[in-house]
Amino acid sequence: MAVSPAVTTLCENPNEVFLDVAKLLLTYADNILRYPNEEKYRSIRIGNPTFSTKLLPIKGAVECLFEMGFEEAETHLVFSKSASVEQLKLIRECIAAERDQRLCGGQPVQPTGQAAKASTSASASAPESSAAASSQPVSPLPLQPSSLENSMSFFVTLQSNFQHVMLYENPELQQKARSQIPHQQLSSAAEHKLKEAKEADPECKLGIEDFLVLELLRWFKQDFFSWVDCLPCSGCKGPTQNASSLSPSTDDIRWGAQKVENHYCQSCRLSTRFPRYNNPEKLLETRRGRCGEWANCFTLCCRALGLEARYIWDSTDHVWTEIYSVSQRRWLHCDSCENGCDKPLLYEVGWGKKLAYVLAFSKDQVVDVTWRYSCKHPEVLSRRTRVQEAWLLHTINGLNASRQQSLSPDRKKELTERLLVELVEFISPKKPKPGELGGRNSGSLAWRTARGETREADTGTSTQAAGYVFTPTEKEKSDRLLHVRYNAAKDQYCRVSNNSEVIPSWDQCVWRKESVFRKVEDDWQMVYIARTEGSSMGKISWKFDFALAGMKIKSVSIMASSQTFHSGKVCWHLQAGEITTEFSGDGKMQSFQSLSGSSEFTVVAGLSGGEEETSWQHSQLFRQSLKETEESSFEILIHLDNACFN
């Protein structure tokens, strides 16, 4: 009988351990097979002592459950109604055959050929360092002289970040942050959106804190903090270049700025100082910086509003925040620079980062969260060579034990249960979502390119195919209407005809896009879609298809707004089969009876022209004030009929 990758990994455990785990796994499988309609046998609570102590720490055990067909569901593993019973039987028989052979005195099954290869892959996909080993004490391996320096350096990083996050717990500093946050305004907006979500979906499990996080992210990026590539010259206000570093002053050091950048003006020969402050109190005043300053100040703002927050450090030079969602019972990735929430694979898939170590720091604990941010676990594991895994685990456990000495038993239990949920999440790599496929938006093109965090489309060298197609939902088919609006200030689509469904991010509903991005002008409080810097042409399109739904178009009305400066050009047109129809982007609703009888069409906007270095800004789509949160900048209204209408 062929051995599954998970069972092969399980077979590597000592005989006594294997037999104990096999007994449990077979019990789970047999209960489902014997009582297929009993829900209680299809669910395993992750916090269950049997699961957390006898299965989770054992190599290959949880992987066997996943191969059987169990899936993550918040605090449980669930064998759904749609899961394959035949697959469950197959894995059960593999485990039973190995158990029977061992009980009869036979040798353990040794992985060979493809099974051995699969075993290696499965083991790497759920690294012992992150999941299995984290649930039991591990003595550190003796450090070799060559690794001692690396380990000490890594320990300083751990200690420094763990100590730094305690600044966020200062009541006076939290009050200072609250005084600058429009808390009531953000809370009201969050309550309104929660109400809309509940009305659209009565089964919605999101809570008020989920929407408050989204509002806080939007406010922080659009209204509060600003990005710095190079500061304008303090003399002529012209452009500067980042030259050699300057010596920090006593005041700089007081606010944690060990590094001061020299932004030098070639015209005036003046140097403008840019201290890289590390104290969030100072950042509440300066309100500017790059990702380090953004994540630092944003995490403080989260704690000031009572949200549980963690500061995330990435060894490949980026930082961000995680927020704990009480309603979803999980940690949410939040990047204030990108106004991004719950897109953990953005860095590896979208930016092309080669991740190795990603660590979360809060007032209560340090957690190795690397595996949340990767769908390429074996590759990441191969890069984790800076320190020994056992040493890292032992050190993190020691730091946590020390910090948690004063915590109540209930709080310790809560942290343990959350960690167990995380460890199970880490075992199974996720698949990228559409919002995680794009390159970095914050920072200049040159800065992003130098860091290797752009998409090919950002540099104008390739076409990025998003591939979203609007097709009618059951409600839209019943109402014979598809109505979509896009608001640039909110950066969200509203599918009015489908219970006002909200879809965030300008590129989430795009069919094709080439060399375009969403530009936010913090100084002018304006936002628009433009060509990427250095590109001569940009293109974006939206596709609508009703053929599979058995429907055709009765009429189409479109409102599109665009603006040009100098010699910039924007060309709007509709494509339906071989027919192309041009129309203006003057912000007025226009009707197109010529599409009557068609089953699909595409709206296309082309951006070109302009003058000199800023030519990319001279053709803009959906230019809108960030304060115009109720006005649509793009709207499509489609009346439908059955395909057989005359």
MOCORSUL-V941516 format. One record per backbone hydrogen bond with DSSP energy under -0.5 kcal/mol. NH is the residue of the N-H (numbers start at 1). CO is the residue of the C=O. Records with the same first field share a line. If there is no record, write none. Layout:
NH = CO / CO
This chain:
8 = 4
9 = 5
10 = 6
11 = 7
12 = 9
13 = 10
18 = 14
19 = 15
20 = 16
21 = 17
22 = 18
23 = 19
24 = 20
25 = 21
26 = 22
27 = 23
28 = 24
29 = 25
30 = 26
31 = 27
32 = 28
33 = 29
34 = 30
35 = 31
38 = 35
39 = 37
41 = 38
42 = 39
43 = 40
44 = 77
46 = 75
47 = 75
48 = 45
52 = 48
53 = 49
54 = 50
55 = 50 / 51
56 = 51
58 = 55
61 = 58
62 = 58
64 = 60
65 = 61
66 = 62
67 = 63
68 = 64
69 = 65
70 = 65
71 = 78
73 = 76
75 = 73
76 = 73
77 = 44
78 = 71
79 = 42
80 = 78
83 = 80
85 = 83
88 = 84
89 = 85
90 = 86
91 = 87
92 = 88
93 = 89
94 = 90
95 = 91
96 = 92
97 = 93
98 = 94
99 = 95
100 = 96
101 = 97
102 = 98
103 = 99
104 = 100
105 = 102
106 = 101
115 = 112
116 = 112
117 = 113
118 = 114
119 = 115
120 = 116
121 = 117
122 = 118
123 = 119
124 = 120
125 = 121
126 = 122 / 123
127 = 124
130 = 127
131 = 127
132 = 127
133 = 128
135 = 132
136 = 133
147 = 144
148 = 144 / 145
149 = 145
151 = 147
152 = 148
153 = 149
154 = 150
155 = 151
156 = 152
157 = 153
158 = 154
159 = 155
160 = 156
161 = 157
162 = 158
163 = 159
164 = 160
165 = 161
166 = 163
167 = 164
168 = 165
169 = 166
170 = 167
174 = 170
175 = 171
176 = 172
177 = 173
178 = 174
179 = 175
180 = 177
181 = 177 / 178
183 = 181
186 = 182
187 = 183
188 = 184
189 = 185
190 = 186
191 = 187
192 = 188
193 = 189
194 = 190
195 = 191
196 = 192
197 = 193
198 = 194
199 = 195
200 = 196
201 = 197
204 = 201
210 = 207
211 = 207
212 = 208
213 = 209
214 = 210
215 = 211
216 = 212
217 = 213
218 = 214
219 = 215
220 = 216
221 = 217
222 = 218
223 = 219
224 = 219
225 = 220
226 = 287
228 = 289
229 = 227
233 = 238
237 = 233
241 = 264
243 = 241 / 262
246 = 260
253 = 249
254 = 250
255 = 251 / 252
256 = 253
257 = 252
258 = 256
260 = 246
261 = 274
262 = 243
263 = 261 / 272
264 = 241 / 262
265 = 270
266 = 264
269 = 265
272 = 263
273 = 271
274 = 261
276 = 259
277 = 275
278 = 255
279 = 255
280 = 278
282 = 279
283 = 279
284 = 280
285 = 282
286 = 282
287 = 283
289 = 226
293 = 290
294 = 290
295 = 291
296 = 292
297 = 293
298 = 294
299 = 295
300 = 296
301 = 297
302 = 298
303 = 299
304 = 300
305 = 301
306 = 303
307 = 302
309 = 307
310 = 322
311 = 361
312 = 310 / 320
313 = 311 / 359
314 = 318
315 = 357
317 = 314
318 = 314
320 = 312
321 = 334
322 = 310
323 = 332
324 = 308
325 = 323 / 330
326 = 324
329 = 325
330 = 325
332 = 323
334 = 321
335 = 340
336 = 334
339 = 335
340 = 335
342 = 333
346 = 343
347 = 344
349 = 345
350 = 345 / 346
351 = 346
353 = 347
355 = 353
359 = 313
360 = 367
361 = 311
362 = 365
367 = 360
369 = 358 / 367
370 = 358
372 = 369
373 = 369 / 370
374 = 371
380 = 376
381 = 377
382 = 378
383 = 379 / 380
384 = 380 / 381
385 = 383
392 = 388
393 = 389
394 = 390
395 = 391
396 = 392
397 = 393
398 = 394
399 = 395
400 = 396
401 = 397
402 = 398
403 = 399
404 = 400
405 = 402
406 = 403
407 = 404
412 = 408
413 = 409
414 = 410
415 = 411
416 = 412
417 = 413
418 = 414
419 = 415
420 = 416
421 = 417
422 = 418
423 = 419
424 = 420
425 = 421
426 = 422
427 = 423
428 = 424 / 425
429 = 427
436 = 433
437 = 434
440 = 453
448 = 444
449 = 445
450 = 446
451 = 447
452 = 449
453 = 448
458 = 455
459 = 455 / 456
460 = 457
461 = 456
462 = 456
464 = 513
465 = 463
466 = 464
467 = 511
468 = 510
470 = 543
471 = 469
477 = 473
478 = 474
479 = 475
480 = 476
481 = 476
482 = 638
484 = 636
485 = 494
486 = 634
487 = 492
488 = 486
491 = 487
492 = 487
493 = 503
494 = 485
495 = 501
496 = 483 / 494
497 = 483
498 = 495
500 = 495 / 496
501 = 495 / 498
503 = 493
505 = 491
508 = 505
510 = 507
511 = 541
512 = 541
513 = 464
514 = 539
517 = 530
519 = 517 / 528
521 = 519 / 526
522 = 520
525 = 521
526 = 521
527 = 624
528 = 519
529 = 621
530 = 517
531 = 616
532 = 515
535 = 532
538 = 607
539 = 514
540 = 605
541 = 512
542 = 603
543 = 468
544 = 601
545 = 470
546 = 599
547 = 599
550 = 547
551 = 546
552 = 641
553 = 598
554 = 639
555 = 639
556 = 592
557 = 637
558 = 590
559 = 635
561 = 633
562 = 585
563 = 620
565 = 618
568 = 565
569 = 608
571 = 606
572 = 570 / 583
573 = 604
574 = 581
575 = 602
576 = 579
579 = 576
581 = 574
583 = 572
587 = 560
590 = 558
592 = 556
595 = 592
596 = 593
597 = 553
598 = 595
601 = 544
602 = 575
603 = 542
604 = 573 / 602
605 = 540
606 = 571
607 = 538
608 = 569
609 = 536
610 = 567
614 = 611
615 = 612
617 = 614
618 = 615
620 = 563
621 = 529
622 = 561
624 = 527
626 = 525
628 = 625
629 = 627
631 = 628
633 = 486
634 = 486
635 = 559
636 = 484
637 = 557
638 = 482
639 = 555
640 = 480
641 = 552
643 = 550
645 = 642
